[in-house]
Amino acid sequence: MKKIAIIRALDVRLIQAEFAAQFSKLKPSFVANYEEEIQLYAKKTGLNYIDIPLTPWKMFDPLSLVFGKRFNKSWLWFEPKVLEKSLSEMDIFQVQEPYFFYSAQVAGLAKKLNKPLICAPWTSFIHSSTYIPPYSLNVRRTIDQTDLFIVRTKRVNRYLSHFKVPENKKVLIYHGIDTKRFYPKKRKDNGKVKILFVGQLHSHKGFDDLLEIFPKLVKETKGKVELVVASQGGELKDKVIAMSKNLPVTYKGYVPNYRLPELFRQSDIFCGPSKDWHSFGIKRTEEGFGFVFAEAMASGLPVVTNRCGGIPELVGNDNFTNEQGDKKALLKSLCTLIIDGEMRRDIGLKNRNRIVRLFDLNRQVKKEERVILKRFF
């Protein structure tokens, strides 16, 4: 059986390891820096998890010095000798975004070891890394070496078109959600409709808009609503904690991934009014896909969101998808769903069916395996 190394770093998520674990016609290894939740998952499922330490590129990471922490723009790659030894046993490599330093590092090893390279990006607009060195050098090196691009949304083509990637090197395969883990369950009615927000408490996630309209929402629905917030934090953390003292707001803090399915099942509406994030007039990010939206839909929840990045492609036409920053529309959408229980259930059922049909994890991985085997072996 051919061996595939699925390589991720920095912002490592359990859903990425779940994806890797589904491979059956290719023997998968998940190569990443250490993450405790993934280590426990790998032991439970038998996934080969290769934990390789990260080290500064050229022994220097200015961003960690400035910000005091590592994040996805950091100048980090894997310990070179350990990575090469681990990948030399593999038949094919898969990375994610081309601007990462580790992506360029893997691209260099793919060339040296004469192994096929797959790039599966989420970036869906002309990112600033396209022009700013040293990221632009990583981008060029990764893209030039890539043999197959697996685009995770149609919108990713807006990014790849800048590099004139030939159509025969691209294939659209959506990422999947574990529909056996995220599934609906009838909730007992306690007289309140629970709105769930999961994500960082930042304005570009639209959380500021949700907090602003929530007091009006409580008033217009005569207190029939509760806001449940699950997050590691952000600049709006203190504000939501303060609001919870006077309004029906529950701040749960960080909720581990294994507990998220039950949190979705205890809720009635998922709200994520995401917005594009700009700094000094430059677009920093937009929602590439939005895993939490897919998890909510798989759990049978209706969604209230905005037209931001790849969200409309994911949620389809049955949910409430508003203009970014339109707080009146946000308020109206939530009021409509709170009042109309039958509409909530109808949209939730359609959402569940949509996820099973288009975004089921096992189906999507099988589709990816067929493409890889046909293309390279």
C-alpha positions in Angstrom: 0.0 0.0 0.0 1.4 3.4 -1.0 2.1 5.8 1.9 0.8 9.4 2.1 2.2 12.0 4.5 -0.4 14.6 5.3 1.7 17.5 6.7 0.3 20.3 8.9 1.9 22.7 11.3 1.1 25.6 13.7 -2.7 25.8 13.5 -3.1 22.1 13.8 -6.7 20.9 14.3 -8.3 17.7 15.2 -10.5 17.8 12.1 -7.3 17.5 10.0 -6.2 14.4 11.8 -9.7 13.0 11.4 -9.4 13.6 7.7 -6.0 11.7 7.6 -7.4 8.8 9.6 -10.1 8.1 7.0 -7.6 7.0 4.3 -7.9 3.3 3.5 -6.5 2.7 0.0 -3.4 4.8 0.9 -1.6 4.3 4.2 -1.7 7.7 6.0 0.7 9.4 8.3 -0.2 12.7 10.0 2.9 14.8 10.3 2.7 17.8 12.6 4.0 19.6 15.6 2.8 18.4 18.9 -0.9 18.7 19.8 -2.2 16.8 22.8 -5.7 16.4 21.6 -4.4 14.9 18.3 -2.0 12.6 20.1 -4.9 11.2 22.2 -7.0 10.8 19.0 -4.2 9.0 17.2 -3.7 6.5 20.0 -7.5 5.9 20.0 -7.8 5.3 16.3 -4.4 3.9 15.4 -3.5 6.8 13.2 0.3 7.1 12.6 1.0 10.5 14.1 4.6 11.7 13.5 5.3 14.5 15.9 8.2 16.7 14.7 9.4 19.8 16.6 9.2 23.2 14.9 12.3 25.4 14.7 12.8 29.0 13.4 13.7 29.3 9.7 17.3 30.4 9.4 17.3 30.3 13.3 15.2 33.5 13.3 11.5 34.1 13.9 10.9 37.9 14.1 7.1 37.5 14.6 7.5 35.4 17.8 9.9 38.1 19.1 7.4 40.9 18.3 4.1 39.2 19.4 5.5 36.9 22.0 3.8 33.8 20.5 3.8 31.6 17.5 1.0 31.7 14.9 0.5 30.8 11.2 2.6 33.6 9.8 5.6 32.6 12.0 9.0 31.9 10.3 8.9 28.3 11.4 9.5 24.9 9.8 10.2 21.4 10.9 13.5 20.2 12.3 15.1 19.5 8.9 16.9 16.2 9.5 14.0 14.7 11.4 11.5 15.7 8.6 13.7 14.4 5.8 14.2 11.0 7.6 10.4 10.7 8.2 9.4 11.7 4.7 11.9 9.6 2.9 9.8 6.6 3.8 6.6 8.1 2.2 5.4 7.9 -1.4 3.5 11.1 -1.6 3.3 14.4 0.3 0.4 16.7 1.0 0.7 20.2 2.4 -1.9 23.0 2.9 -1.2 26.7 2.3 1.7 27.5 0.0 3.0 30.5 2.0 3.9 28.5 5.1 7.6 28.0 5.6 7.1 24.3 6.2 5.3 24.0 2.8 8.3 25.4 1.0 10.5 23.0 3.1 8.4 20.0 2.0 8.4 21.2 -1.6 12.2 21.2 -1.5 12.2 17.7 -0.1 9.7 16.5 -2.8 12.1 17.7 -5.4 15.1 16.2 -3.7 13.5 12.8 -3.1 11.6 12.9 -6.4 8.2 12.4 -4.7 4.8 13.8 -5.9 3.5 16.9 -4.0 -0.1 17.8 -3.4 -1.2 21.2 -2.2 -4.7 21.6 -0.7 -5.1 25.3 0.0 -8.0 27.2 1.5 -6.8 30.7 0.6 -9.6 32.2 -1.6 -8.3 35.7 -2.4 -5.0 37.3 -3.5 -3.3 37.1 -0.1 -0.6 39.6 0.8 1.8 36.7 1.0 1.7 36.6 -2.8 3.9 39.7 -2.9 5.7 40.1 0.4 9.0 38.2 0.9 10.0 35.8 2.4 6.4 34.5 2.1 6.2 35.1 -1.6 9.3 32.9 -2.0 7.6 30.1 -0.1 4.5 30.5 -2.3 6.5 30.4 -5.6 8.6 27.4 -4.5 5.5 25.4 -3.3 3.4 26.2 -6.3 6.1 25.5 -8.8 6.8 22.1 -7.2 3.1 21.0 -6.7 1.9 18.2 -9.0 -1.8 18.4 -8.0 -3.9 21.1 -6.3 -6.9 19.9 -4.4 -9.0 23.0 -4.1 -11.3 23.0 -1.0 -13.8 25.5 -2.4 -14.5 26.8 -5.9 -13.5 30.2 -4.5 -9.9 29.0 -4.1 -9.6 29.3 -7.9 -9.6 33.1 -7.5 -6.2 32.7 -5.7 -4.7 30.0 -7.9 -5.7 31.9 -11.1 -3.1 34.5 -10.2 -0.4 31.9 -10.6 -1.8 30.6 -13.9 -2.1 27.1 -12.5 -3.3 24.8 -15.4 -6.8 23.4 -15.1 -5.6 19.8 -15.4 -3.5 20.3 -12.2 -6.6 21.2 -10.2 -9.5 19.2 -8.7 -12.3 20.4 -6.5 -12.8 18.1 -3.4 -14.5 19.6 -0.4 -13.2 18.8 3.0 -15.4 16.6 5.0 -17.2 16.5 8.4 -17.6 13.4 10.5 -21.4 13.0 10.2 -21.3 10.1 12.7 -19.9 12.4 15.4 -22.0 15.5 14.5 -25.6 14.5 14.2 -29.0 16.0 15.2 -30.9 15.1 18.4 -34.3 16.4 19.4 -33.8 18.9 22.3 -36.1 19.3 25.2 -38.0 22.6 25.1 -37.2 24.7 28.2 -39.0 27.7 26.9 -35.8 29.4 25.4 -34.3 29.2 22.0 -30.5 28.7 22.3 -28.3 30.6 19.8 -24.8 29.2 19.7 -21.6 31.0 18.7 -18.3 29.0 18.4 -15.1 30.8 17.5 -12.7 33.6 18.4 -14.2 36.6 20.1 -13.1 39.1 17.4 -14.8 41.7 15.4 -13.9 40.0 12.1 -15.9 37.0 13.3 -18.9 39.3 13.6 -19.1 38.8 17.3 -19.2 42.5 18.0 -22.4 42.8 15.8 -24.0 39.8 17.6 -23.3 41.4 21.0 -24.6 44.8 19.9 -28.0 43.4 18.7 -28.5 40.9 21.4 -30.2 43.2 24.0 -32.7 44.2 21.3 -33.2 40.5 20.4 -34.0 39.7 24.1 -36.5 42.5 24.1 -38.2 41.7 20.8 -38.5 38.0 21.7 -39.7 38.8 25.2 -36.8 36.9 26.8 -37.3 33.7 24.9 -33.7 33.5 23.8 -30.3 32.6 25.2 -26.8 33.1 23.8 -24.2 30.4 24.4 -20.6 31.3 23.6 -17.8 28.8 23.3 -14.3 30.3 22.7 -10.7 30.4 23.7 -11.0 34.2 23.9 -10.4 37.4 22.0 -10.6 41.1 22.5 -14.4 40.9 23.2 -14.0 38.3 26.0 -14.4 40.8 28.8 -17.5 42.3 27.1 -19.3 39.0 26.8 -18.5 38.1 30.4 -19.9 41.5 31.6 -23.0 41.0 29.5 -23.6 37.6 31.0 -24.2 39.2 34.4 -27.4 41.0 33.2 -28.5 39.2 30.1 -29.2 35.5 29.2 -25.6 34.9 28.0 -23.6 31.9 28.9 -19.8 32.0 28.3 -18.4 28.5 28.3 -14.8 29.4 27.5 -12.8 26.8 25.5 -14.8 23.7 24.7 -12.6 20.7 23.6 -13.4 19.3 20.2 -14.7 16.0 21.6 -17.4 17.9 23.5 -18.5 20.1 20.7 -21.0 17.7 19.1 -23.1 17.7 22.3 -23.0 21.5 22.5 -24.4 21.7 19.0 -27.1 19.2 19.9 -28.1 21.3 22.9 -28.6 24.4 20.7 -31.3 25.6 18.3 -29.6 28.1 16.0 -26.0 28.6 15.0 -24.9 32.2 14.4 -21.6 33.2 12.9 -21.8 36.6 11.2 -18.2 36.6 9.9 -16.7 39.6 8.1 -13.6 40.2 6.0 -10.6 41.3 8.1 -8.7 44.3 6.9 -5.6 46.1 8.3 -4.5 49.5 6.9 -6.7 48.9 3.9 -5.2 45.5 3.2 -7.3 42.4 3.3 -5.9 40.0 5.8 -8.4 37.1 5.7 -11.8 35.9 4.9 -13.6 32.7 5.8 -12.1 30.0 3.6 -14.7 27.4 4.5 -15.8 27.6 8.2 -15.7 24.1 9.8 -18.0 25.2 12.6 -20.8 26.0 10.1 -20.5 22.5 8.6 -20.5 21.0 12.1 -23.6 23.0 13.0 -25.4 22.0 9.8 -24.5 18.3 10.3 -26.0 18.7 13.8 -29.3 19.8 12.2 -29.1 23.5 13.1 -30.2 26.4 10.9 -27.5 29.0 10.3 -27.4 32.8 10.4 -24.3 34.2 8.7 -22.9 36.6 6.2 -21.7 36.5 2.6 -18.0 36.1 3.5 -15.4 34.0 1.6 -16.5 30.4 1.1 -19.4 30.5 3.5 -22.2 30.8 0.9 -20.7 27.9 -1.1 -20.9 25.8 2.1 -24.3 26.8 3.5 -26.2 26.9 0.2 -29.5 28.8 -0.2 -31.6 27.6 2.7 -30.0 29.6 5.5 -30.0 33.3 6.4 -26.9 34.8 4.6 -26.7 38.6 5.0 -24.5 41.4 3.9 -21.4 41.8 6.1 -22.1 44.3 8.9 -25.8 44.5 8.3 -27.0 44.4 11.9 -30.6 45.1 11.1 -30.7 42.0 8.9 -28.9 40.0 11.6 -31.5 41.0 14.1 -34.4 40.2 11.7 -33.0 36.8 10.7 -32.6 35.7 14.3 -36.0 37.0 15.3 -37.6 35.1 12.4 -36.0 31.8 13.4 -36.7 32.3 17.1 -40.4 32.8 16.5 -40.8 30.1 13.9 -39.9 26.7 15.3 -41.1 24.8 12.3 -38.8 26.9 10.1 -35.9 26.0 12.4 -36.6 22.3 12.1 -37.1 22.5 8.3 -33.9 24.3 7.6 -32.0 22.1 10.1 -33.2 19.0 8.2 -32.2 20.4 4.9 -28.8 21.3 6.3 -28.2 17.8 7.6 -29.0 16.4 4.2 -26.7 18.9 2.5 -23.8 18.0 4.7 -24.3 14.2 4.2 -24.6 14.6 0.5 -21.7 17.0 -0.2 -19.4 17.1 2.9 -19.4 13.7 4.5 -15.9 13.0 5.7 -15.7 9.4 4.6 -17.1 10.1 1.1 -14.8 13.0 0.5 -11.7 11.1 1.5 -12.6 8.2 -0.7 -13.0 10.7 -3.6 -9.6 12.1 -2.8 -8.0 8.7 -2.7 -9.4 7.8 -6.1 -8.0 11.0 -7.6 -4.6 10.5 -6.1 -4.3 6.8 -7.1 -5.4 7.5 -10.7 -3.1 10.5 -11.0 0.1 9.1 -9.6 -0.1 5.3 -9.3 
